[in-house]
Amino acid sequence: MEVTLLGTGGPLGLPRPDCSCAVCAVALGADARAATALLVDGTLLLDLTPGAAFAAARAGHSLGGVRQVLLSHPHDGPAVEVPAGLPQPGRVPDGRELTLLTGHRVRALSMDAPGTGYAVTGPDGQRLLYLPPGAAPAGLDETTETYDMVVGDVVGRPDALARLRLVGAVGPATDVIAAHLDHDVPPGRELRRRLAAAGARTVLDGRTLTVGVYEDVPDVPRRTLVLGGARSGKSVEAERRLEAFPDVLYVATGGARNGDGEWAARVHAHRERRPGSWRTTETCDLVPLLKDDGPALLIDCLSLWLTDAMDSANAWDDAEWAGGGERVLRARVEELTAAVRESRRTVVAVSNEVGSGIVPATPSGRRYRDELGRLNAAFATECEHVLLVVAGQAVTLKG
């Protein structure tokens, strides 16, 4: 079964008409995208968009053999003219299955937002799932079979991938293609980086893909360290790396800090931002978590873990530090990094990068700065991927 992506952009295309944002300003040439539409084996058209016939011609195909046109979502704006010879577009009711004369079977899936998803099974058994923009499947269960290819709104609804992974509908060899791409993420390197973290990829408009043929699915790093200064966006970046995966355990090392209203507000903002399916635990005892099997861990953050470790060793006191506190702290750090090295879980950790800021005025402050630098360096050594976030922009340092 062959799928030609006549377009891979959002419903308004990319760049959006009359939009002056930074993303639209650089979405030119190969980075420009028409509204998403898929041509399956030349006989099934999923979503009819303006210029679909010309897009097919540029890709070396014709719409002359199309026998069914299905819409996946409400199309705003002026009505799209149906090219001569094409059947009138329609939508299959949720749960119903349509069988084409060519042997393709199309089953309509209910979504959690306006729209319809389509599971297409080819004559030879290959399975394709196409999802509308801004929507995720509703009512999935563990009887769902694994799809060979999924095309959907990976950037806008990464939780859709998490739901599909949870029930086994997306497996390690599933080719996940990002579509409905809008001006949320800059095109090019940054888009590819974010999609790779979700185990997905993007292709150019007009590309024809063979469903079921193995592709080089992006290898999601198992251990990642995200560094950054205050309010740099490092926590958002770390959370983004796991939002397409189910059963994430969020490890908060800061505790509750009763009576601190500002801290409570920050904790609340973090919780509101995280997917509802994630679980949270508040602890600085990271080694047992790293040694156990289980879902992915998001540790936020190592700088607060270090504060707790220095408290335990009384490392703030010069005499205690010289009398054994330094040795105790270094042993704790070595134990943590060894656990990271041996862990089989997916781990994303956040830490502050403070070495480039103001030199602390006190010996204990300088000690904390130095020990955090050592901790970050040791932890980064055990990670396949290390990022530095500056002004909300992620720079890859490793991996």
C-alpha positions in Angstrom: 0.0 0.0 0.0 1.4 3.3 -1.1 0.6 6.7 0.5 1.4 10.0 -1.2 1.3 13.0 1.1 -0.1 15.7 -1.1 0.3 18.1 1.8 1.5 17.9 5.4 0.6 21.4 6.7 -2.2 22.6 9.0 -5.6 23.3 7.6 -4.5 26.8 6.5 -1.2 25.6 5.2 2.3 26.8 6.1 3.0 29.7 5.9 -0.4 30.8 6.9 -1.9 33.5 4.7 -1.3 37.0 6.0 0.6 35.7 9.0 3.8 37.6 9.9 5.1 35.4 12.7 8.7 34.2 12.7 7.8 30.6 11.8 5.7 31.6 8.8 8.5 34.1 7.7 11.0 31.2 7.2 8.6 28.5 6.0 9.6 28.9 2.4 10.7 26.6 -0.3 10.9 23.0 0.9 9.7 24.1 4.3 6.4 25.4 2.9 3.5 22.9 3.3 0.0 22.6 1.8 -2.9 21.5 4.0 -2.6 17.8 4.8 -4.2 15.4 2.3 -3.3 11.7 1.6 -3.7 9.7 -1.6 -3.8 6.0 -0.9 -2.9 3.7 -3.8 -4.3 6.2 -6.2 -7.9 5.2 -5.3 -8.6 6.7 -1.9 -8.2 10.4 -1.0 -8.2 11.4 2.6 -9.1 15.1 2.9 -9.8 17.2 -0.1 -7.8 20.4 0.0 -7.3 23.4 -2.4 -4.9 22.4 -5.2 -5.0 18.7 -4.5 -5.1 17.8 -8.2 -2.0 20.0 -8.9 -0.2 18.6 -5.9 -0.9 15.0 -7.2 0.4 16.0 -10.6 3.6 17.4 -9.2 4.1 14.1 -7.3 3.6 12.1 -10.5 0.1 10.9 -9.8 -3.4 11.6 -11.0 -6.7 11.8 -9.1 -8.5 10.2 -12.1 -8.5 6.8 -10.3 -9.9 8.0 -7.0 -13.1 6.2 -6.1 -13.6 7.5 -2.6 -13.0 10.9 -1.0 -13.2 11.1 2.8 -13.0 14.1 5.1 -11.4 13.8 8.5 -12.4 17.2 10.0 -14.6 20.2 9.4 -13.1 22.4 6.7 -13.5 26.1 7.6 -13.4 28.9 5.0 -14.6 28.9 1.4 -15.9 25.6 0.0 -13.3 23.6 -1.8 -14.2 23.0 -5.5 -14.4 19.3 -6.3 -12.2 18.5 -9.3 -14.1 17.1 -12.3 -14.4 13.3 -12.1 -14.0 13.0 -8.3 -16.8 11.7 -6.2 -18.4 14.0 -3.7 -16.4 14.0 -0.4 -18.1 12.5 2.7 -17.4 11.1 6.1 -17.9 7.6 7.5 -19.9 7.5 10.8 -17.8 6.5 13.8 -17.4 2.8 14.2 -18.6 2.0 10.7 -16.4 0.2 8.1 -16.3 0.9 4.4 -15.0 -1.7 1.9 -13.8 -0.4 -1.5 -13.9 -2.5 -4.7 -10.1 -2.3 -4.7 -10.0 -4.4 -1.5 -9.2 -1.5 0.8 -11.1 -1.5 4.1 -11.7 1.8 5.9 -12.9 2.0 9.5 -13.9 5.3 11.1 -12.6 5.9 14.6 -14.2 8.3 17.1 -12.0 11.2 18.2 -12.0 13.4 21.4 -12.4 16.5 19.3 -14.4 17.3 16.1 -13.2 15.0 13.4 -12.9 11.4 12.3 -9.9 9.1 12.3 -9.5 6.5 9.5 -7.9 3.1 9.9 -7.1 1.8 6.4 -6.2 -1.8 5.8 -4.7 -2.5 2.3 -5.5 -5.5 0.2 -2.3 -7.2 1.4 -3.0 -6.4 5.1 -0.9 -3.3 5.7 -2.4 -1.0 8.2 -2.5 2.8 8.1 -4.0 5.1 10.7 -4.8 8.7 9.7 -5.8 11.2 12.4 -7.4 14.7 12.0 -5.7 17.9 13.3 -6.0 18.6 17.0 -7.6 15.3 17.8 -6.7 12.0 19.5 -8.5 8.6 19.4 -11.2 8.1 22.0 -12.2 4.7 23.4 -9.2 2.7 22.5 -8.7 -0.7 24.1 -5.9 -3.3 24.3 -7.4 -5.3 21.5 -6.2 -2.8 19.0 -3.6 -4.2 16.5 -0.3 -2.5 15.8 -0.4 -0.1 12.8 2.4 -0.1 10.3 2.1 3.6 9.8 0.5 6.5 11.7 0.0 9.9 10.2 -1.3 12.6 12.6 -0.9 15.8 14.5 2.2 14.8 16.5 3.1 18.4 17.4 -0.3 19.6 18.4 -1.5 16.3 20.1 1.5 14.3 21.3 -0.8 12.7 23.8 -2.5 10.9 20.9 0.7 8.9 20.4 0.8 8.2 24.1 -2.7 6.7 24.0 -1.8 4.6 20.9 1.4 3.4 22.5 -0.4 2.5 25.7 -2.7 0.0 23.9 0.0 -1.3 21.5 -1.4 0.4 18.4 2.0 2.1 17.9 5.0 -0.2 18.4 8.8 0.2 18.0 8.6 -0.4 14.2 5.6 1.8 13.5 6.5 4.6 11.1 5.0 7.8 12.7 4.6 10.7 10.3 3.9 14.2 11.5 1.2 16.0 9.5 -1.1 19.1 10.0 2.1 21.0 10.7 1.4 24.6 11.7 3.4 27.6 12.9 3.9 26.2 16.4 7.4 25.0 15.8 10.1 26.4 13.5 10.7 24.2 10.4 13.9 22.4 9.7 16.3 21.3 12.4 14.1 22.3 15.4 11.1 20.5 14.0 13.1 17.4 13.3 14.6 17.5 16.8 11.2 17.7 18.5 9.7 14.9 16.4 12.7 12.6 17.0 12.1 12.9 20.7 8.6 11.6 20.1 9.8 8.8 17.8 8.3 10.5 14.8 9.5 12.1 11.6 8.4 14.5 8.9 8.5 14.2 5.1 8.3 16.7 2.3 5.0 17.4 0.5 4.6 15.1 -2.5 6.6 12.2 -1.0 5.3 8.7 -1.6 5.8 6.2 1.2 5.2 2.4 1.2 3.3 1.3 4.2 4.9 -1.7 6.0 8.3 -1.1 4.5 10.8 -0.6 7.4 12.0 3.0 7.8 14.7 4.3 10.1 12.4 5.2 13.0 14.1 7.9 15.1 15.9 6.4 18.1 14.6 8.1 21.2 17.5 8.7 23.7 17.1 6.6 26.8 18.9 9.1 29.1 18.7 12.8 28.6 19.9 15.8 30.7 18.3 19.2 30.1 20.3 22.1 31.5 19.3 25.8 31.7 19.2 28.9 33.8 16.2 30.3 35.7 13.0 30.5 33.6 14.9 29.4 30.5 12.2 26.9 29.6 14.2 23.8 30.6 11.3 22.1 32.4 9.0 22.7 29.5 11.6 21.1 27.2 12.0 18.1 29.5 8.3 17.6 29.7 7.9 17.9 25.9 10.3 15.0 25.4 8.0 12.6 27.2 4.5 13.8 26.5 4.1 11.3 23.6 4.7 8.4 25.9 2.4 6.8 28.5 2.9 6.0 32.2 5.5 8.7 32.9 6.5 9.1 36.6 7.3 12.7 37.4 9.9 12.9 40.3 9.7 16.2 42.1 12.8 16.7 44.3 11.7 20.1 45.7 9.1 19.0 48.3 6.1 21.0 49.4 7.7 23.9 51.3 4.7 24.6 53.4 4.0 28.3 53.8 5.9 29.4 50.7 3.2 30.8 48.5 5.5 31.5 45.5 6.8 28.0 45.5 3.3 26.6 45.7 2.3 28.7 42.7 5.3 27.3 40.7 4.4 23.7 41.7 0.8 24.3 40.7 1.8 25.7 37.3 4.0 22.6 36.7 1.2 20.2 37.6 -1.3 22.0 35.3 1.1 21.7 32.4 1.7 18.0 32.7 -0.6 15.4 31.1 -3.2 14.0 33.4 -2.0 10.4 32.9 1.4 11.1 34.5 2.0 10.2 38.1 4.0 12.3 40.6 6.2 11.4 43.5 8.0 13.8 45.8 11.4 12.4 46.8 15.1 12.9 46.7 15.7 9.1 47.0 16.5 8.6 43.3 18.7 5.6 43.3 15.9 3.0 44.1 13.8 4.5 41.3 16.6 4.3 38.8 17.4 0.7 39.8 13.7 -0.5 39.5 12.0 -1.3 36.2 9.1 0.8 35.3 7.8 3.7 33.2 9.9 6.7 32.1 11.2 9.0 34.8 11.2 12.8 34.6 13.4 14.1 37.4 13.0 17.8 38.1 15.5 18.8 39.3 19.0 17.7 40.1 19.9 21.1 41.6 17.3 20.6 44.4 18.5 17.0 44.8 22.0 18.4 45.5 20.6 20.9 48.0 19.1 18.0 49.9 22.3 15.9 49.7 24.4 18.9 51.0 21.9 19.3 53.8 22.2 15.7 54.8 26.0 15.9 54.8 26.0 19.3 56.5 28.2 20.4 53.7 27.4 24.1 54.2 29.6 24.2 57.3 33.3 24.7 56.5 34.4 22.5 59.4 32.0 19.7 58.6 33.0 19.9 54.9 36.6 19.6 55.7 36.0 16.9 58.3 34.2 14.5 56.0 31.2 16.2 54.5 33.0 16.5 51.1 33.7 12.8 51.1 30.1 11.9 52.0 28.7 14.2 49.3 31.0 12.8 46.6 29.9 9.3 47.5 26.3 10.3 47.1 27.0 11.7 43.7 28.9 8.6 42.6 26.1 6.4 43.8 23.6 8.5 41.7 25.6 8.5 38.5 26.3 4.7 38.8 22.5 4.2 39.1 21.9 6.3 36.0 24.6 4.2 34.1 22.9 0.9 35.1 19.3 2.0 34.8 17.1 0.4 32.1 14.4 3.0 32.3 14.0 6.0 30.1 15.2 9.0 32.1 14.9 12.7 31.5 16.5 14.9 34.2 16.5 18.7 34.6 19.2 20.7 36.3 20.2 24.4 36.6 23.3 25.8 34.9 24.6 28.4 37.4 28.3 28.5 36.6 27.9 31.4 34.1 26.1 33.7 36.6 27.2 36.0 39.4 29.9 34.6 41.7 28.2 33.8 45.0 29.3 36.1 47.9 29.7 33.3 50.5 31.9 30.2 50.7 28.9 27.9 51.0 27.3 29.5 47.9 30.5 29.0 45.9 30.7 25.5 47.2 27.2 24.7 45.9 27.9 26.3 42.6 31.1 24.2 42.2 29.4 20.9 43.3 26.4 21.5 41.0 28.9 21.9 38.1 30.5 18.6 39.0 27.2 16.9 39.4 26.0 18.1 36.0 29.2 17.0 34.3 29.1 13.5 35.9 25.4 13.0 35.1 25.9 14.2 31.5 28.6 11.6 31.0 26.0 8.9 31.6 23.5 10.4 29.2 23.2 9.8 25.4 21.6 13.3 25.0 22.4 16.6 26.7 20.6 19.9 25.9 21.2 23.4 27.0 18.1 25.6 27.0 18.6 29.4 26.6 15.7 31.8 26.2 13.4 28.9 25.4 15.7 27.6 22.6 17.2 24.2 23.0 20.9 23.7 21.9 22.1 20.2 21.6 25.4 19.6 23.4 25.5 15.9 23.0 23.7 13.3 21.0 
